[in-house]
Amino acid sequence: MAGHFIFIGTAILAGSMLAAAAPGAPATHFASCAAMHKVYPHGVGKAFSIDRVASTKDKRVTDFHVSSSLYKANKSLDYDHDGIACEQR
């Protein structure tokens, strides 16, 4: 009889984990970089993106918020096409 309770508990736990992994609301689109900076001061980028800086590596932005879905929703704000929208120097 105890085996039935473990199975039921496991099934409930697995079901709740699937519900938690379900996609949420669509990513926010910002009208401008100024609007984005109010929420994400250093911009939003895809994972493993590297800021494109013409001068030196020392000036690269590395503390942007990483989110592929947010970046995709705001890709038009990535003016230098480096995978990071609205990075601040």
FENPEZI-V742837 format. One record per backbone hydrogen bond with DSSP energy under -0.5 kcal/mol. CO is the residue of the C=O (numbers start at 0). NH is the residue of the N-H. If there is no record, write none. Layout:
<<CO & NH> <CO & NH>>
//
This chain:
<<0 & 3> <0 & 4> <1 & 5> <2 & 6> <3 & 7> <4 & 8> <5 & 9> <6 & 10> <7 & 11> <8 & 12> <9 & 13> <10 & 14> <11 & 15> <12 & 16> <13 & 17> <14 & 18> <15 & 19> <16 & 20> <18 & 21> <27 & 29> <31 & 35> <32 & 36> <33 & 37> <34 & 37> <34 & 38> <35 & 38> <35 & 39> <39 & 42> <42 & 64> <43 & 84> <44 & 66> <45 & 48> <50 & 52> <55 & 58> <56 & 59> <60 & 50> <64 & 44> <64 & 66> <66 & 70> <67 & 71> <68 & 72> <69 & 73> <70 & 73> <71 & 74> <73 & 76> <74 & 77> <76 & 78> <76 & 85> <77 & 80> <81 & 49> <82 & 45> <84 & 43>>
//
